[in-house]
Structures are given as C-alpha cells and as structure tokens.
Amino acid sequence: MSIVVRTITNDEFDSWVRRSVLGFTGHASDELLRVARSGAEMDRTFGAFDGDDIVGTTTTRTSAITVPGGSVKMGFVDDVAVLSTHRRQGILTRMMRTQLEQMRERGEPLSALTASESLIYERFGYGIATWYHQWKIDRRHTAMNTHPKGGGRVQFISADAAREEWPRLHANVRKNRVGMVHYDTAYWRSVLWDAEYQRDGATEFFHVAYMRGDRVSGLCTYRRRERAIMVFFLLGEDAEIEAELWQYCFGIDLILEIQAWPRATDDPLVWRLEDPRRLEMILMDHMWLRLVDVREALSERGYADPASLTFRVHDKFCPWNDGTYLLEASEDGAECSRTNSAPQIELGASDLAAAYLGGVTFSTLARAGRVTEHAPCSLAKADRMFRTERQPWSLEL
C-alpha cells in the first residue's frame, strides 16, 4: 500500500506515541501517554500511514530562538522515527518535506532539531549551529583560583517549585544568549517529569535554587549515581551565580566525581579552575538549524558590522530558497532581497544554517571546502557581519 503522510487526529494520538517510542526500540507507558498529550500540538503532529498503521512519526513544537538583536519564530522538530520494518522507503524525506512546507505556510523562518544520528539531517538543509561540552571532573581537582561573588545563598526546593521556577529563569536568561530556545510550560513538565525509567539506576532529581534575597536567580538540577552526581541543568542570571552553583556541586559530601552536560563551549568555569586540565571535555554537536525562509531569516537578525554581501544559496530540498541574495545590514536593521548581481560567496543551505548564529565562520567553512569565495575579502566581510560576542548555546536536551 502507498504511504500517506498527514497530521493525526486526537483519537490516533496514543497509537502515534506508542509507534514513536517503538521507533526508538522502546515501549510507551500509560504515564508517558499522559505527559505527551499535555504538550501535544495535534495540528503539528504528523504520522506516516501504511493503511491504518502508523509507521513513521514526527512533530513540531511552536517555538522561537534568540538571535543577535532579538528573537525569531521557529518550528522545533521532535520525535522523528521510522519503524525498522519501513526503512529505506523515503518516509523520512516525505515527513520532513511536509513539516517544512507547513512551517513556511505559518511564517516560521527557522527550524531546528537535535539529532540522535548525525548523518541524517544535512541532506535536508540542516547545519550544526551550536555545540556543547560533556564534562567530567574528579572532585579532588575542583578548587577555583577566583572565588565567586554571587551575593546570595543556595537552598533545596521541591520538584513542584522547580517546575515553576525553571521556565521563569530560563525565559529571563534566554533573552541575552544567542541560540537559546523558547520552551513552553509543557516542555518543562516533560523534561522535569522524572519517571523512574529515565533515571538509569540513578536517584530522582535534586533541585537547588540560588537565592538573592527572596528571588530565585539560579537553578541546578542533578541526580546521584553511586558516588557521582550528574548535572542536567545549571543556569544562573550571571556568571558569578553559576560559579556559586558549581561550587555547591563540588562540595557535596561523599561524591567523588561530577559529570555535566550540555555545557557551553565558552563556559567561563574552565578559566576559574586552578587545574583546568583535570576537567575532561568531550565536544558534541547539539542544535541543528535550518533556514526555512532565507530572506526572512537573514532580515530578522542583527549584524556586528554594517555592510552588504551578495551570496548564492543552493537549496534543493526547499527550492523556494534557491537563488542569489543581497544582504544589506546597518545599525538600524537589515534587509535581504533577491538579486541578479554576481555572488561574492557561494554556499549550500546547511552551511548558511551553521553560520547563521555565529557558531562557525564562513572562512572556516571555506577552508573545509564547503563555501566558495568569488570576490576578494568577501569571506572576511561575512565573518565580521555574522560575528557574535559569545558562542551560541542551548540548554535543550
């Protein structure tokens, strides 16, 4: 039978969740069905149907992402799975195309996802826009050479309080950190759900708040497994607060090792440690970005250097983007439009997405053979325009 890709009905949702989890070789509990339904957007939840049987799943979370100069609407792709019985039949390609076409219709210039497999999404125009570090350090080597001065105190809070405080704190910090994503309350309920099967032999979550006066200014959520703690979320309104939270983690009794992820690649903690070599760091790709509408996405971000740039974008998967553009940036904003002028640089959709947040320079991509310079000094100009003060980073797990 031919495969049909469409949004699901309310009555099909439980089957959709079970098939999505099955696609990752798992089984969905009744409790998972309840949690998943609380955050579902039915008109953005797609199934690939073989007759009445759901054999592929994907969904879009209506969201936004912080970019230089503001925030841009975005469709966040999640729960992408194809049953092992239906691989190599083009089902993923059809689902991705349907999703991106819907984002275009809804006026979302950007799309993003985190990839369980890194070989899949570049062919759909996604590029690695943010990276993160996995950390591991022996507690005996966590002394700091600069003492943090947060001016507050730490205290335990309940799981219910954490579910209230995390959305507020994250929304406050997100405004000033490129790459951070808007999460609704349903997302936070899901990631802080803390079901036993999620713990993999560890404890339930501990939640610690950093208090300035009577206000929560930082949060840390972690588990303990044997004599190690695993920090899943740690965020503060400034670097001093985060350093105070790390100092708390490093001082927990009976702990031999601290593990943490996803940590920003420019996190200042590395420079606070007396012996930074002891901090083991593994670099991982994190958020994959895609420009759904090149003209709109480039017009909505700010630029570090007022200049103009002409570039050719190749985009077979979203052909409405394919073409040559003129980007004109000033202190008052930016405008991107189609042009018949000769391009100064030439690149693919995934490479433009990788450079969009400033996480990689066009010059680096050119040295990798991914971007072509047609006019002298154009790569250097593009690098200056897209430069950001800090590396883009997201707390997404």
Kinemage of the C-alpha trace (Angstrom):
@kinemage 1
@onewidth
@group {chain A} dominant
@subgroup {mainchain}
@vectorlist {calphas} color= white
{ca met a 1} P 0.000 0.000 0.000
{ca ser a 2} L 1.182 3.592 -0.635
{ca ile a 3} L 2.376 5.637 2.353
{ca val a 4} L 0.298 8.690 3.313
{ca val a 5} L 1.814 11.480 5.453
{ca arg a 6} L -0.685 13.655 7.317
{ca thr a 7} L -1.451 15.195 10.697
{ca ile a 8} L -3.074 12.818 13.149
{ca thr a 9} L -6.459 13.008 14.855
{ca asn a 10} L -6.989 13.181 18.595
{ca asp a 11} L -8.105 9.545 18.610
{ca glu a 12} L -4.858 8.481 16.923
{ca phe a 13} L -2.562 10.207 19.398
{ca asp a 14} L -1.936 7.297 21.796
{ca ser a 15} L -1.098 4.998 18.894
{ca trp a 16} L 1.177 7.695 17.489
{ca val a 17} L 3.133 7.944 20.780
{ca arg a 18} L 3.473 4.172 21.036
{ca arg a 19} L 4.792 3.971 17.471
{ca ser a 20} L 7.184 6.876 18.020
{ca val a 21} L 8.678 5.177 21.086
{ca leu a 22} L 8.769 1.859 19.213
{ca gly a 23} L 10.799 3.586 16.508
{ca phe a 24} L 13.460 4.123 19.191
{ca thr a 25} L 13.121 0.458 20.257
{ca gly a 26} L 11.118 1.197 23.393
{ca his a 27} L 7.642 0.727 24.867
{ca ala a 28} L 5.407 3.625 25.938
{ca ser a 29} L 3.856 3.560 29.397
{ca asp a 30} L 0.395 4.917 30.192
{ca glu a 31} L 2.077 7.688 32.196
{ca leu a 32} L 4.163 8.696 29.175
{ca leu a 33} L 0.992 8.897 27.088
{ca arg a 34} L -0.493 11.300 29.632
{ca val a 35} L 2.596 13.521 29.773
{ca ala a 36} L 2.975 13.567 25.980
{ca arg a 37} L -0.661 14.524 25.443
{ca ser a 38} L -0.365 17.524 27.798
{ca gly a 39} L 2.051 19.232 25.414
{ca ala a 40} L 0.823 17.953 22.057
{ca glu a 41} L 0.004 20.238 19.126
{ca met a 42} L -2.260 17.973 17.090
{ca asp a 43} L -2.163 20.164 14.004
{ca arg a 44} L 1.653 19.858 14.035
{ca thr a 45} L 1.885 16.135 14.813
{ca phe a 46} L 2.477 14.047 11.692
{ca gly a 47} L 2.195 10.350 11.028
{ca ala a 48} L 3.219 8.272 8.032
{ca phe a 49} L 0.422 5.772 7.469
{ca asp a 50} L 0.651 2.401 5.760
{ca gly a 51} L -3.083 1.860 5.510
{ca asp a 52} L -4.297 2.384 9.101
{ca asp a 53} L -0.890 1.547 10.549
{ca ile a 54} L 1.405 4.381 11.751
{ca val a 55} L 4.924 3.560 10.541
{ca gly a 56} L 6.605 6.959 10.898
{ca thr a 57} L 6.271 9.902 13.295
{ca thr a 58} L 7.410 13.490 13.670
{ca thr a 59} L 6.116 16.581 15.419
{ca thr a 60} L 6.794 20.319 15.510
{ca arg a 61} L 6.915 22.427 18.661
{ca thr a 62} L 5.892 26.034 18.029
{ca ser a 63} L 8.847 27.976 19.358
{ca ala a 64} L 11.335 30.830 18.896
{ca ile a 65} L 15.094 31.220 19.172
{ca thr a 66} L 17.297 34.044 20.389
{ca val a 67} L 19.383 35.540 17.573
{ca pro a 68} L 21.657 38.590 17.523
{ca gly a 69} L 19.346 41.537 18.001
{ca gly a 70} L 16.196 39.706 19.075
{ca ser a 71} L 14.129 36.568 18.681
{ca val a 72} L 12.885 34.719 15.572
{ca lys a 73} L 9.939 32.349 15.242
{ca met a 74} L 10.917 28.743 14.776
{ca gly a 75} L 9.464 25.267 14.355
{ca phe a 76} L 11.321 22.781 16.582
{ca val a 77} L 11.304 19.256 15.139
{ca asp a 78} L 10.969 16.380 17.600
{ca asp a 79} L 10.002 12.694 17.919
{ca val a 80} L 11.302 11.764 14.463
{ca ala a 81} L 11.118 7.997 13.981
{ca val a 82} L 10.502 5.425 11.259
{ca leu a 83} L 9.736 1.824 12.199
{ca ser a 84} L 12.502 -0.630 11.364
{ca thr a 85} L 10.002 -2.505 9.164
{ca his a 86} L 9.693 0.520 6.847
{ca arg a 87} L 13.220 1.893 6.477
{ca arg a 88} L 14.712 2.915 3.122
{ca gln a 89} L 11.330 3.776 1.606
{ca gly a 90} L 11.649 7.586 1.577
{ca ile a 91} L 9.270 8.014 4.519
{ca leu a 92} L 11.571 10.349 6.481
{ca thr a 93} L 12.104 12.534 3.418
{ca arg a 94} L 8.366 12.895 2.896
{ca met a 95} L 7.716 13.723 6.555
{ca met a 96} L 10.488 16.336 6.637
{ca arg a 97} L 9.251 17.996 3.466
{ca thr a 98} L 5.662 18.119 4.772
{ca gln a 99} L 6.871 19.628 8.038
{ca leu a 100} L 8.996 22.312 6.398
{ca glu a 101} L 6.201 23.255 3.994
{ca gln a 102} L 3.887 23.764 6.979
{ca met a 103} L 6.484 25.970 8.705
{ca arg a 104} L 6.747 28.051 5.549
{ca glu a 105} L 2.966 28.459 5.423
{ca arg a 106} L 2.962 29.550 9.077
{ca gly a 107} L 5.653 32.157 8.542
{ca glu a 108} L 8.374 30.476 10.607
{ca pro a 109} L 11.738 31.461 9.071
{ca leu a 110} L 13.733 28.872 11.023
{ca ser a 111} L 13.587 25.218 12.003
{ca ala a 112} L 15.770 23.337 14.481
{ca leu a 113} L 16.266 19.893 15.951
{ca thr a 114} L 18.684 17.791 17.971
{ca ala a 115} L 19.882 14.743 16.072
{ca ser a 116} L 20.058 11.248 17.512
{ca glu a 117} L 22.165 10.340 14.446
{ca ser a 118} L 24.470 12.935 12.911
{ca leu a 119} L 24.452 11.585 9.340
{ca ile a 120} L 20.764 12.181 8.670
{ca tyr a 121} L 19.822 15.834 8.546
{ca glu a 122} L 22.341 17.687 6.401
{ca arg a 123} L 20.633 16.385 3.279
{ca phe a 124} L 17.503 18.216 4.420
{ca gly a 125} L 19.366 21.522 4.720
{ca tyr a 126} L 20.128 21.434 8.464
{ca gly a 127} L 23.563 22.504 9.696
{ca ile a 128} L 25.240 22.285 13.103
{ca ala a 129} L 24.578 25.699 14.651
{ca thr a 130} L 25.544 25.011 18.287
{ca trp a 131} L 27.964 22.688 20.039
{ca tyr a 132} L 28.329 21.682 23.664
{ca his a 133} L 30.782 20.004 26.027
{ca gln a 134} L 30.246 16.948 28.177
{ca trp a 135} L 32.175 17.458 31.397
{ca lys a 136} L 33.699 15.082 33.917
{ca ile a 137} L 35.971 16.054 36.792
{ca asp a 138} L 37.336 14.408 39.918
{ca arg a 139} L 36.104 16.296 42.963
{ca arg a 140} L 39.664 16.491 44.327
{ca his a 141} L 40.602 18.806 41.430
{ca thr a 142} L 37.723 21.316 41.599
{ca ala a 143} L 39.437 24.129 43.517
{ca met a 144} L 38.866 27.560 41.977
{ca asn a 145} L 41.501 30.274 41.596
{ca thr a 146} L 38.888 33.058 41.718
{ca his a 147} L 36.261 32.932 44.448
{ca pro a 148} L 32.720 33.566 43.123
{ca lys a 149} L 30.846 36.564 44.482
{ca gly a 150} L 27.199 35.859 43.785
{ca gly a 151} L 25.963 37.628 46.887
{ca gly a 152} L 23.299 35.035 47.728
{ca arg a 153} L 22.720 31.573 49.141
{ca val a 154} L 21.733 28.079 47.965
{ca gln a 155} L 18.790 26.043 49.174
{ca phe a 156} L 16.907 22.902 48.164
{ca ile a 157} L 13.483 23.349 46.566
{ca ser a 158} L 10.753 20.843 45.789
{ca ala a 159} L 10.089 19.298 42.378
{ca asp a 160} L 6.858 21.309 42.130
{ca ala a 161} L 8.738 24.524 42.884
{ca ala a 162} L 11.388 23.642 40.285
{ca arg a 163} L 8.687 23.190 37.642
{ca glu a 164} L 7.505 26.695 38.451
{ca glu a 165} L 10.921 28.357 38.621
{ca trp a 166} L 12.756 26.788 35.658
{ca pro a 167} L 10.505 28.322 32.954
{ca arg a 168} L 10.776 31.781 34.542
{ca leu a 169} L 14.555 31.706 34.995
{ca his a 170} L 15.204 30.258 31.547
{ca ala a 171} L 12.980 32.846 29.849
{ca asn a 172} L 14.849 35.623 31.647
{ca val a 173} L 18.332 34.356 30.710
{ca arg a 174} L 17.317 33.387 27.167
{ca lys a 175} L 16.784 36.992 26.117
{ca asn a 176} L 20.533 37.657 26.200
{ca arg a 177} L 22.015 34.354 24.987
{ca val a 178} L 22.099 33.611 21.267
{ca gly a 179} L 20.942 30.088 20.471
{ca met a 180} L 18.638 29.622 23.443
{ca val a 181} L 15.168 28.353 22.593
{ca his a 182} L 11.767 29.357 23.921
{ca tyr a 183} L 10.239 26.427 25.830
{ca asp a 184} L 6.622 26.387 26.894
{ca thr a 185} L 5.427 25.040 30.241
{ca ala a 186} L 4.551 21.684 28.667
{ca tyr a 187} L 8.204 21.211 27.688
{ca trp a 188} L 9.376 21.874 31.235
{ca arg a 189} L 6.777 19.473 32.649
{ca ser a 190} L 8.135 16.848 30.284
{ca val a 191} L 11.884 17.276 30.938
{ca leu a 192} L 11.332 17.524 34.704
{ca trp a 193} L 8.845 14.649 34.730
{ca asp a 194} L 11.462 12.376 36.348
{ca ala a 195} L 9.956 8.967 35.645
{ca glu a 196} L 11.845 6.033 37.130
{ca tyr a 197} L 12.741 4.578 33.739
{ca gln a 198} L 14.540 7.855 32.880
{ca arg a 199} L 16.930 7.526 35.823
{ca asp a 200} L 19.000 4.576 34.583
{ca gly a 201} L 19.835 3.469 38.096
{ca ala a 202} L 20.329 6.978 39.478
{ca thr a 203} L 18.289 8.868 42.065
{ca glu a 204} L 15.352 11.107 41.289
{ca phe a 205} L 16.188 14.748 40.618
{ca phe a 206} L 17.575 17.047 43.275
{ca his a 207} L 16.754 20.729 42.740
{ca val a 208} L 18.860 23.522 44.252
{ca ala a 209} L 17.987 27.207 43.915
{ca tyr a 210} L 20.337 30.164 44.244
{ca met a 211} L 18.580 32.908 46.147
{ca arg a 212} L 19.259 36.620 46.033
{ca gly a 213} L 17.007 37.980 48.699
{ca asp a 214} L 13.700 36.178 48.247
{ca arg a 215} L 14.126 35.685 44.482
{ca val a 216} L 15.435 32.647 42.601
{ca ser a 217} L 18.382 33.835 40.467
{ca gly a 218} L 19.889 30.455 39.579
{ca leu a 219} L 18.969 26.777 39.485
{ca cys a 220} L 20.728 23.432 39.394
{ca thr a 221} L 19.018 20.096 38.737
{ca tyr a 222} L 21.028 16.907 39.172
{ca arg a 223} L 20.928 13.201 40.012
{ca arg a 224} L 23.296 11.000 42.017
{ca arg a 225} L 24.507 7.580 40.872
{ca glu a 226} L 26.716 5.782 43.368
{ca arg a 227} L 29.476 8.333 44.147
{ca ala a 228} L 28.954 10.655 41.195
{ca ile a 229} L 26.494 13.443 40.536
{ca met a 230} L 25.138 14.180 37.060
{ca val a 231} L 24.204 17.807 36.439
{ca phe a 232} L 21.464 18.021 33.800
{ca phe a 233} L 20.542 21.699 34.100
{ca leu a 234} L 22.547 24.541 35.634
{ca leu a 235} L 21.736 28.139 34.831
{ca gly a 236} L 22.171 31.498 36.506
{ca glu a 237} L 21.397 35.110 35.748
{ca asp a 238} L 25.132 35.857 35.641
{ca ala a 239} L 28.483 34.061 35.716
{ca glu a 240} L 29.005 34.614 39.444
{ca ile a 241} L 25.758 32.830 40.278
{ca glu a 242} L 26.682 29.901 38.058
{ca ala a 243} L 30.110 29.707 39.711
{ca glu a 244} L 28.423 29.611 43.127
{ca leu a 245} L 26.213 26.729 41.949
{ca trp a 246} L 29.280 24.849 40.667
{ca gln a 247} L 30.994 25.447 43.993
{ca tyr a 248} L 27.968 23.896 45.691
{ca cys a 249} L 28.152 20.844 43.388
{ca phe a 250} L 31.887 20.451 44.014
{ca gly a 251} L 31.315 20.499 47.775
{ca ile a 252} L 28.694 17.747 48.083
{ca asp a 253} L 29.860 15.188 50.638
{ca leu a 254} L 30.596 11.549 49.691
{ca ile a 255} L 30.875 12.448 45.991
{ca leu a 256} L 33.987 11.535 44.005
{ca glu a 257} L 33.047 12.742 40.503
{ca ile a 258} L 30.940 15.446 38.883
{ca gln a 259} L 29.511 14.974 35.380
{ca ala a 260} L 27.641 17.669 33.458
{ca trp a 261} L 26.088 18.361 30.059
{ca pro a 262} L 25.243 20.209 27.889
{ca arg a 263} L 27.742 22.932 28.788
{ca ala a 264} L 28.602 25.874 26.546
{ca thr a 265} L 31.931 25.681 24.741
{ca asp a 266} L 32.866 29.128 26.106
{ca asp a 267} L 31.757 28.466 29.697
{ca pro a 268} L 33.998 30.555 31.999
{ca leu a 269} L 34.243 27.814 34.647
{ca val a 270} L 37.217 26.381 32.741
{ca trp a 271} L 39.132 29.587 33.496
{ca arg a 272} L 38.174 29.585 37.187
{ca leu a 273} L 39.662 26.177 37.953
{ca glu a 274} L 43.141 26.025 39.458
{ca asp a 275} L 43.904 22.967 37.330
{ca pro a 276} L 41.717 23.185 34.193
{ca arg a 277} L 43.441 20.184 32.592
{ca arg a 278} L 41.585 17.991 35.107
{ca leu a 279} L 38.256 18.956 33.542
{ca glu a 280} L 37.646 16.308 30.888
{ca met a 281} L 35.652 17.722 27.970
{ca ile a 282} L 34.054 15.934 25.034
{ca leu a 283} L 32.789 18.113 22.176
{ca met a 284} L 29.359 17.179 20.793
{ca asp a 285} L 27.130 18.632 18.088
{ca his a 286} L 23.925 19.982 19.581
{ca met a 287} L 21.340 22.055 17.742
{ca trp a 288} L 20.920 21.631 14.009
{ca leu a 289} L 19.381 24.692 12.354
{ca arg a 290} L 17.610 25.149 9.017
{ca leu a 291} L 16.596 28.361 7.243
{ca val a 292} L 13.038 27.769 6.086
{ca asp a 293} L 12.893 31.243 4.553
{ca val a 294} L 16.370 32.589 3.749
{ca arg a 295} L 15.256 36.147 3.019
{ca glu a 296} L 13.169 36.475 6.183
{ca ala a 297} L 15.637 34.726 8.492
{ca leu a 298} L 18.523 36.972 7.438
{ca ser a 299} L 16.391 40.111 7.615
{ca glu a 300} L 15.342 39.405 11.216
{ca arg a 301} L 18.761 39.051 12.871
{ca gly a 302} L 21.214 41.809 13.727
{ca tyr a 303} L 24.787 42.101 12.445
{ca ala a 304} L 28.035 43.115 14.106
{ca asp a 305} L 29.318 45.075 11.123
{ca pro a 306} L 27.228 47.313 8.838
{ca ala a 307} L 27.970 46.083 5.326
{ca ser a 308} L 26.414 44.474 2.267
{ca leu a 309} L 27.006 40.975 0.924
{ca thr a 310} L 25.837 39.143 -2.184
{ca phe a 311} L 25.687 35.374 -1.921
{ca arg a 312} L 24.388 32.355 -3.819
{ca val a 313} L 22.451 29.711 -1.868
{ca his a 314} L 21.919 26.189 -3.184
{ca asp a 315} L 18.830 24.563 -1.686
{ca lys a 316} L 17.386 21.555 -3.490
{ca phe a 317} L 15.180 20.390 -0.624
{ca cys a 318} L 13.421 23.758 -0.193
{ca pro a 319} L 13.621 25.076 -3.774
{ca trp a 320} L 11.852 28.313 -2.879
{ca asn a 321} L 15.136 29.348 -1.197
{ca asp a 322} L 17.438 28.521 -4.092
{ca gly a 323} L 18.956 31.649 -5.645
{ca thr a 324} L 21.150 34.716 -5.165
{ca tyr a 325} L 20.556 37.287 -2.415
{ca leu a 326} L 21.728 40.749 -1.419
{ca leu a 327} L 22.069 41.238 2.347
{ca glu a 328} L 22.306 44.876 3.462
{ca ala a 329} L 22.996 45.442 7.162
{ca ser a 330} L 23.030 48.732 9.028
{ca glu a 331} L 22.801 49.890 12.629
{ca asp a 332} L 19.051 50.306 12.135
{ca gly a 333} L 18.426 46.757 10.924
{ca ala a 334} L 18.906 44.500 7.936
{ca glu a 335} L 17.204 43.758 4.649
{ca cys a 336} L 17.713 40.690 2.497
{ca ser a 337} L 16.347 40.515 -1.041
{ca arg a 338} L 16.729 38.578 -4.276
{ca thr a 339} L 19.259 39.943 -6.753
{ca asn a 340} L 20.617 39.305 -10.221
{ca ser a 341} L 24.070 40.547 -9.240
{ca ala a 342} L 27.075 38.250 -9.251
{ca pro a 343} L 27.560 36.496 -5.889
{ca gln a 344} L 30.551 37.276 -3.703
{ca ile a 345} L 30.314 33.928 -1.911
{ca glu a 346} L 28.509 30.685 -2.720
{ca leu a 347} L 27.316 28.006 -0.309
{ca gly a 348} L 24.694 25.374 0.477
{ca ala a 349} L 21.665 25.736 2.731
{ca ser a 350} L 23.177 23.640 5.539
{ca asp a 351} L 26.350 25.768 5.624
{ca leu a 352} L 24.383 29.008 5.790
{ca ala a 353} L 22.406 27.498 8.673
{ca ala a 354} L 25.613 26.522 10.500
{ca ala a 355} L 26.963 30.090 10.258
{ca tyr a 356} L 23.650 31.852 10.953
{ca leu a 357} L 24.090 32.138 14.748
{ca gly a 358} L 27.820 32.833 14.585
{ca gly a 359} L 28.897 29.394 15.772
{ca val a 360} L 31.284 28.917 12.851
{ca thr a 361} L 32.853 31.430 10.469
{ca phe a 362} L 32.418 31.412 6.715
{ca ser a 363} L 36.221 31.341 6.439
{ca thr a 364} L 36.367 28.107 8.400
{ca leu a 365} L 33.706 26.573 6.182
{ca ala a 366} L 35.650 27.721 3.120
{ca arg a 367} L 38.820 26.064 4.413
{ca ala a 368} L 36.748 22.899 4.770
{ca gly a 369} L 35.793 23.170 1.088
{ca arg a 370} L 32.174 23.983 1.833
{ca val a 371} L 31.992 27.690 0.876
{ca thr a 372} L 33.380 29.344 -2.255
{ca glu a 373} L 34.649 32.933 -2.343
{ca his a 374} L 34.139 34.700 -5.687
{ca ala a 375} L 35.285 38.211 -4.695
{ca pro a 376} L 38.408 39.050 -2.641
{ca cys a 377} L 37.871 39.727 1.092
{ca ser a 378} L 34.209 38.628 0.931
{ca leu a 379} L 34.713 35.812 3.436
{ca ala a 380} L 36.346 38.187 5.918
{ca lys a 381} L 33.457 40.614 5.483
{ca ala a 382} L 30.891 37.857 6.061
{ca asp a 383} L 32.776 36.775 9.184
{ca arg a 384} L 32.643 40.309 10.595
{ca met a 385} L 28.937 40.677 9.836
{ca phe a 386} L 27.865 37.412 11.481
{ca arg a 387} L 30.245 37.633 14.472
{ca thr a 388} L 28.689 37.190 17.935
{ca glu a 389} L 30.106 38.134 21.338
{ca arg a 390} L 29.634 34.622 22.761
{ca gln a 391} L 29.305 31.196 21.225
{ca pro a 392} L 25.663 30.215 20.607
{ca trp a 393} L 24.370 27.707 23.137
{ca ser a 394} L 21.141 25.982 24.059
{ca leu a 395} L 20.023 24.106 27.183
{ca glu a 396} L 17.949 21.707 25.069
{ca leu a 397} L 18.339 18.007 25.970
